[in-house]
Amino acid sequence: MAKELVLYGKHKDATEDWHEEILLTNATLALIEKVKILAVKDGFHSFRVAEIDLSTPPDFRNVVR
């Protein structure tokens, strides 16, 4: 099973509440914590970590109506 960890964050200058940027992909939890510390210094906040299962195709049927 191929899984990937993705770290998202919001920049303090983002104009929309939903606007997140990908800060790191395919990393360990320890590396994610180090990147969060650096990202805070660059104005990022509201971090989110998502685990994406690359072995199954995405299902977008409920996204667009």
Backbone atoms as SQL, in Angstrom:
CREATE TABLE atoms (id INTEGER PRIMARY KEY, chain TEXT, resi INTEGER, resn TEXT, atom TEXT, x REAL, y REAL, z REAL);
INSERT INTO atoms VALUES
  (1, 'A', 1, 'MET', 'N', 0.842, -1.172, 0.000),
  (2, 'A', 1, 'MET', 'CA', 0.000, 0.000, 0.000),
  (3, 'A', 1, 'MET', 'C', 0.895, 1.246, 0.000),
  (4, 'A', 2, 'ALA', 'N', 0.696, 2.097, -0.968),
  (5, 'A', 2, 'ALA', 'CA', 1.495, 3.323, -1.075),
  (6, 'A', 2, 'ALA', 'C', 0.751, 4.481, -0.431),
  (7, 'A', 3, 'LYS', 'N', 1.317, 4.978, 0.661),
  (8, 'A', 3, 'LYS', 'CA', 0.712, 6.123, 1.348),
  (9, 'A', 3, 'LYS', 'C', 1.722, 7.243, 1.422),
  (10, 'A', 4, 'GLU', 'N', 1.223, 8.454, 1.399),
  (11, 'A', 4, 'GLU', 'CA', 2.083, 9.631, 1.440),
  (12, 'A', 4, 'GLU', 'C', 1.535, 10.618, 2.457),
  (13, 'A', 5, 'LEU', 'N', 2.423, 11.210, 3.249),
  (14, 'A', 5, 'LEU', 'CA', 2.034, 12.259, 4.181),
  (15, 'A', 5, 'LEU', 'C', 2.243, 13.615, 3.525),
  (16, 'A', 6, 'VAL', 'N', 1.245, 14.473, 3.655),
  (17, 'A', 6, 'VAL', 'CA', 1.309, 15.810, 3.064),
  (18, 'A', 6, 'VAL', 'C', 1.049, 16.834, 4.164),
  (19, 'A', 7, 'LEU', 'N', 1.934, 17.825, 4.257),
  (20, 'A', 7, 'LEU', 'CA', 1.785, 18.909, 5.230),
  (21, 'A', 7, 'LEU', 'C', 1.277, 20.149, 4.511),
  (22, 'A', 8, 'TYR', 'N', 0.145, 20.654, 4.959),
  (23, 'A', 8, 'TYR', 'CA', -0.445, 21.880, 4.424),
  (24, 'A', 8, 'TYR', 'C', -0.341, 22.976, 5.473),
  (25, 'A', 9, 'GLY', 'N', -0.307, 24.223, 5.033),
  (26, 'A', 9, 'GLY', 'CA', -0.318, 25.352, 5.947),
  (27, 'A', 9, 'GLY', 'C', -0.912, 26.570, 5.282),
  (28, 'A', 10, 'LYS', 'N', -1.401, 27.484, 6.095),
  (29, 'A', 10, 'LYS', 'CA', -1.946, 28.750, 5.589),
  (30, 'A', 10, 'LYS', 'C', -0.936, 29.847, 5.860),
  (31, 'A', 11, 'HIS', 'N', -0.740, 30.705, 4.875),
  (32, 'A', 11, 'HIS', 'CA', 0.180, 31.830, 5.049),
  (33, 'A', 11, 'HIS', 'C', -0.590, 33.009, 5.623),
  (34, 'A', 12, 'LYS', 'N', 0.083, 33.817, 6.415),
  (35, 'A', 12, 'LYS', 'CA', -0.585, 34.954, 7.066),
  (36, 'A', 12, 'LYS', 'C', -1.124, 35.958, 6.055),
  (37, 'A', 13, 'ASP', 'N', -0.561, 35.994, 4.853),
  (38, 'A', 13, 'ASP', 'CA', -1.008, 36.939, 3.824),
  (39, 'A', 13, 'ASP', 'C', -2.063, 36.355, 2.889),
  (40, 'A', 14, 'ALA', 'N', -2.536, 35.153, 3.150),
  (41, 'A', 14, 'ALA', 'CA', -3.549, 34.536, 2.290),
  (42, 'A', 14, 'ALA', 'C', -4.832, 35.356, 2.343),
  (43, 'A', 15, 'THR', 'N', -5.410, 35.605, 1.190),
  (44, 'A', 15, 'THR', 'CA', -6.610, 36.444, 1.114),
  (45, 'A', 15, 'THR', 'C', -7.899, 35.653, 1.332),
  (46, 'A', 16, 'GLU', 'N', -7.858, 34.352, 1.116),
  (47, 'A', 16, 'GLU', 'CA', -9.045, 33.514, 1.296),
  (48, 'A', 16, 'GLU', 'C', -8.821, 32.560, 2.460),
  (49, 'A', 17, 'ASP', 'N', -9.864, 32.288, 3.229),
  (50, 'A', 17, 'ASP', 'CA', -9.756, 31.417, 4.383),
  (51, 'A', 17, 'ASP', 'C', -9.410, 29.975, 3.991),
  (52, 'A', 18, 'TRP', 'N', -9.835, 29.548, 2.808),
  (53, 'A', 18, 'TRP', 'CA', -9.624, 28.171, 2.372),
  (54, 'A', 18, 'TRP', 'C', -8.251, 27.958, 1.742),
  (55, 'A', 19, 'HIS', 'N', -7.481, 29.005, 1.514),
  (56, 'A', 19, 'HIS', 'CA', -6.220, 28.907, 0.780),
  (57, 'A', 19, 'HIS', 'C', -5.120, 28.266, 1.633),
  (58, 'A', 20, 'GLU', 'N', -4.732, 27.056, 1.261),
  (59, 'A', 20, 'GLU', 'CA', -3.643, 26.344, 1.907),
  (60, 'A', 20, 'GLU', 'C', -2.545, 26.100, 0.892),
  (61, 'A', 21, 'GLU', 'N', -1.324, 25.988, 1.363),
  (62, 'A', 21, 'GLU', 'CA', -0.197, 25.662, 0.500),
  (63, 'A', 21, 'GLU', 'C', 0.398, 24.344, 0.959),
  (64, 'A', 22, 'ILE', 'N', 0.875, 23.565, 0.006),
  (65, 'A', 22, 'ILE', 'CA', 1.574, 22.331, 0.337),
  (66, 'A', 22, 'ILE', 'C', 2.986, 22.710, 0.744),
  (67, 'A', 23, 'LEU', 'N', 3.373, 22.320, 1.944),
  (68, 'A', 23, 'LEU', 'CA', 4.691, 22.657, 2.464),
  (69, 'A', 23, 'LEU', 'C', 5.665, 21.495, 2.388),
  (70, 'A', 24, 'LEU', 'N', 5.160, 20.265, 2.431),
  (71, 'A', 24, 'LEU', 'CA', 6.041, 19.101, 2.443),
  (72, 'A', 24, 'LEU', 'C', 5.238, 17.867, 2.052),
  (73, 'A', 25, 'THR', 'N', 5.867, 16.976, 1.300),
  (74, 'A', 25, 'THR', 'CA', 5.220, 15.712, 0.946),
  (75, 'A', 25, 'THR', 'C', 6.154, 14.553, 1.241),
  (76, 'A', 26, 'ASN', 'N', 5.541, 13.398, 1.467),
  (77, 'A', 26, 'ASN', 'CA', 6.256, 12.140, 1.638),
  (78, 'A', 26, 'ASN', 'C', 7.372, 12.228, 2.680),
  (79, 'A', 27, 'ALA', 'N', 7.008, 12.586, 3.882),
  (80, 'A', 27, 'ALA', 'CA', 7.995, 12.794, 4.949),
  (81, 'A', 27, 'ALA', 'C', 7.605, 11.996, 6.188),
  (82, 'A', 28, 'THR', 'N', 8.497, 11.972, 7.134),
  (83, 'A', 28, 'THR', 'CA', 8.218, 11.347, 8.426),
  (84, 'A', 28, 'THR', 'C', 7.567, 12.382, 9.342),
  (85, 'A', 29, 'LEU', 'N', 6.946, 11.910, 10.399),
  (86, 'A', 29, 'LEU', 'CA', 6.327, 12.835, 11.350),
  (87, 'A', 29, 'LEU', 'C', 7.366, 13.724, 12.017),
  (88, 'A', 30, 'ALA', 'N', 8.571, 13.204, 12.248),
  (89, 'A', 30, 'ALA', 'CA', 9.634, 14.017, 12.847),
  (90, 'A', 30, 'ALA', 'C', 10.041, 15.156, 11.925),
  (91, 'A', 31, 'LEU', 'N', 10.162, 14.882, 10.645),
  (92, 'A', 31, 'LEU', 'CA', 10.523, 15.930, 9.683),
  (93, 'A', 31, 'LEU', 'C', 9.402, 16.959, 9.553),
  (94, 'A', 32, 'ILE', 'N', 8.171, 16.504, 9.625),
  (95, 'A', 32, 'ILE', 'CA', 7.030, 17.428, 9.555),
  (96, 'A', 32, 'ILE', 'C', 7.097, 18.423, 10.707),
  (97, 'A', 33, 'GLU', 'N', 7.423, 17.964, 11.901),
  (98, 'A', 33, 'GLU', 'CA', 7.521, 18.869, 13.050),
  (99, 'A', 33, 'GLU', 'C', 8.632, 19.898, 12.859),
  (100, 'A', 34, 'LYS', 'N', 9.744, 19.503, 12.277),
  (101, 'A', 34, 'LYS', 'CA', 10.840, 20.444, 12.003),
  (102, 'A', 34, 'LYS', 'C', 10.431, 21.487, 10.971),
  (103, 'A', 35, 'VAL', 'N', 9.718, 21.051, 9.943),
  (104, 'A', 35, 'VAL', 'CA', 9.273, 21.984, 8.896),
  (105, 'A', 35, 'VAL', 'C', 8.240, 22.954, 9.449),
  (106, 'A', 36, 'LYS', 'N', 7.385, 22.508, 10.355),
  (107, 'A', 36, 'LYS', 'CA', 6.404, 23.409, 10.977),
  (108, 'A', 36, 'LYS', 'C', 7.102, 24.561, 11.699),
  (109, 'A', 37, 'ILE', 'N', 8.183, 24.254, 12.411),
  (110, 'A', 37, 'ILE', 'CA', 8.927, 25.292, 13.134),
  (111, 'A', 37, 'ILE', 'C', 9.480, 26.323, 12.164),
  (112, 'A', 38, 'LEU', 'N', 10.042, 25.864, 11.054),
  (113, 'A', 38, 'LEU', 'CA', 10.578, 26.776, 10.044),
  (114, 'A', 38, 'LEU', 'C', 9.460, 27.565, 9.355),
  (115, 'A', 39, 'ALA', 'N', 8.338, 26.903, 9.107),
  (116, 'A', 39, 'ALA', 'CA', 7.231, 27.557, 8.417),
  (117, 'A', 39, 'ALA', 'C', 6.611, 28.667, 9.268),
  (118, 'A', 40, 'VAL', 'N', 6.554, 28.484, 10.575),
  (119, 'A', 40, 'VAL', 'CA', 6.025, 29.522, 11.463),
  (120, 'A', 40, 'VAL', 'C', 6.875, 30.787, 11.331),
  (121, 'A', 41, 'LYS', 'N', 8.171, 30.616, 11.220),
  (122, 'A', 41, 'LYS', 'CA', 9.073, 31.763, 11.054),
  (123, 'A', 41, 'LYS', 'C', 8.831, 32.484, 9.731),
  (124, 'A', 42, 'ASP', 'N', 8.297, 31.764, 8.739),
  (125, 'A', 42, 'ASP', 'CA', 7.994, 32.355, 7.434),
  (126, 'A', 42, 'ASP', 'C', 6.547, 32.820, 7.313),
  (127, 'A', 43, 'GLY', 'N', 5.794, 32.802, 8.415),
  (128, 'A', 43, 'GLY', 'CA', 4.445, 33.353, 8.410),
  (129, 'A', 43, 'GLY', 'C', 3.331, 32.348, 8.182),
  (130, 'A', 44, 'PHE', 'N', 3.594, 31.069, 8.334),
  (131, 'A', 44, 'PHE', 'CA', 2.552, 30.060, 8.156),
  (132, 'A', 44, 'PHE', 'C', 1.923, 29.689, 9.488),
  (133, 'A', 45, 'HIS', 'N', 0.675, 29.251, 9.422),
  (134, 'A', 45, 'HIS', 'CA', -0.078, 28.823, 10.601),
  (135, 'A', 45, 'HIS', 'C', -1.132, 27.822, 10.164),
  (136, 'A', 46, 'SER', 'N', -1.930, 27.338, 11.078),
  (137, 'A', 46, 'SER', 'CA', -3.044, 26.418, 10.797),
  (138, 'A', 46, 'SER', 'C', -2.592, 25.222, 9.956),
  (139, 'A', 47, 'PHE', 'N', -1.671, 24.464, 10.490),
  (140, 'A', 47, 'PHE', 'CA', -1.127, 23.326, 9.763),
  (141, 'A', 47, 'PHE', 'C', -2.098, 22.155, 9.774),
  (142, 'A', 48, 'ARG', 'N', -2.004, 21.366, 8.704),
  (143, 'A', 48, 'ARG', 'CA', -2.832, 20.158, 8.582),
  (144, 'A', 48, 'ARG', 'C', -1.981, 19.091, 7.918),
  (145, 'A', 49, 'VAL', 'N', -2.024, 17.881, 8.463),
  (146, 'A', 49, 'VAL', 'CA', -1.310, 16.747, 7.875),
  (147, 'A', 49, 'VAL', 'C', -2.352, 15.773, 7.341),
  (148, 'A', 50, 'ALA', 'N', -2.195, 15.394, 6.080),
  (149, 'A', 50, 'ALA', 'CA', -3.114, 14.442, 5.463),
  (150, 'A', 50, 'ALA', 'C', -2.329, 13.219, 5.015),
  (151, 'A', 51, 'GLU', 'N', -2.925, 12.056, 5.224),
  (152, 'A', 51, 'GLU', 'CA', -2.337, 10.819, 4.721),
  (153, 'A', 51, 'GLU', 'C', -3.129, 10.418, 3.487),
  (154, 'A', 52, 'ILE', 'N', -2.446, 10.366, 2.360),
  (155, 'A', 52, 'ILE', 'CA', -3.099, 10.072, 1.088),
  (156, 'A', 52, 'ILE', 'C', -2.716, 8.659, 0.672),
  (157, 'A', 53, 'ASP', 'N', -3.724, 7.860, 0.363),
  (158, 'A', 53, 'ASP', 'CA', -3.503, 6.491, -0.096),
  (159, 'A', 53, 'ASP', 'C', -3.421, 6.513, -1.617),
  (160, 'A', 54, 'LEU', 'N', -2.219, 6.323, -2.138),
  (161, 'A', 54, 'LEU', 'CA', -1.999, 6.402, -3.583),
  (162, 'A', 54, 'LEU', 'C', -2.367, 5.113, -4.312),
  (163, 'A', 55, 'SER', 'N', -2.744, 4.077, -3.577),
  (164, 'A', 55, 'SER', 'CA', -3.108, 2.821, -4.225),
  (165, 'A', 55, 'SER', 'C', -4.557, 2.809, -4.698),
  (166, 'A', 56, 'THR', 'N', -5.366, 3.775, -4.255),
  (167, 'A', 56, 'THR', 'CA', -6.756, 3.857, -4.713),
  (168, 'A', 56, 'THR', 'C', -6.952, 5.165, -5.469),
  (169, 'A', 57, 'PRO', 'N', -7.701, 5.144, -6.555),
  (170, 'A', 57, 'PRO', 'CA', -7.933, 6.380, -7.312),
  (171, 'A', 57, 'PRO', 'C', -8.829, 7.335, -6.520),
  (172, 'A', 58, 'PRO', 'N', -8.653, 8.642, -6.720),
  (173, 'A', 58, 'PRO', 'CA', -9.491, 9.608, -6.003),
  (174, 'A', 58, 'PRO', 'C', -10.945, 9.547, -6.492),
  (175, 'A', 59, 'ASP', 'N', -11.853, 9.854, -5.601),
  (176, 'A', 59, 'ASP', 'CA', -13.278, 9.868, -5.928),
  (177, 'A', 59, 'ASP', 'C', -13.790, 11.293, -5.748),
  (178, 'A', 60, 'PHE', 'N', -14.026, 11.968, -6.857),
  (179, 'A', 60, 'PHE', 'CA', -14.438, 13.371, -6.821),
  (180, 'A', 60, 'PHE', 'C', -15.947, 13.549, -7.008),
  (181, 'A', 61, 'ARG', 'N', -16.699, 12.455, -6.953),
  (182, 'A', 61, 'ARG', 'CA', -18.152, 12.556, -7.213),
  (183, 'A', 61, 'ARG', 'C', -18.870, 13.471, -6.222),
  (184, 'A', 62, 'ASN', 'N', -18.438, 13.515, -4.977),
  (185, 'A', 62, 'ASN', 'CA', -19.117, 14.345, -3.979),
  (186, 'A', 62, 'ASN', 'C', -18.520, 15.741, -3.841),
  (187, 'A', 63, 'VAL', 'N', -17.512, 16.040, -4.627),
  (188, 'A', 63, 'VAL', 'CA', -16.870, 17.350, -4.538),
  (189, 'A', 63, 'VAL', 'C', -17.613, 18.392, -5.352),
  (190, 'A', 64, 'VAL', 'N', -17.976, 18.032, -6.570),
  (191, 'A', 64, 'VAL', 'CA', -18.655, 18.957, -7.479),
  (192, 'A', 64, 'VAL', 'C', -20.090, 18.486, -7.645),
  (193, 'A', 65, 'ARG', 'N', -20.999, 19.406, -7.443),
  (194, 'A', 65, 'ARG', 'CA', -22.426, 19.055, -7.582),
  (195, 'A', 65, 'ARG', 'C', -23.077, 19.948, -8.582);
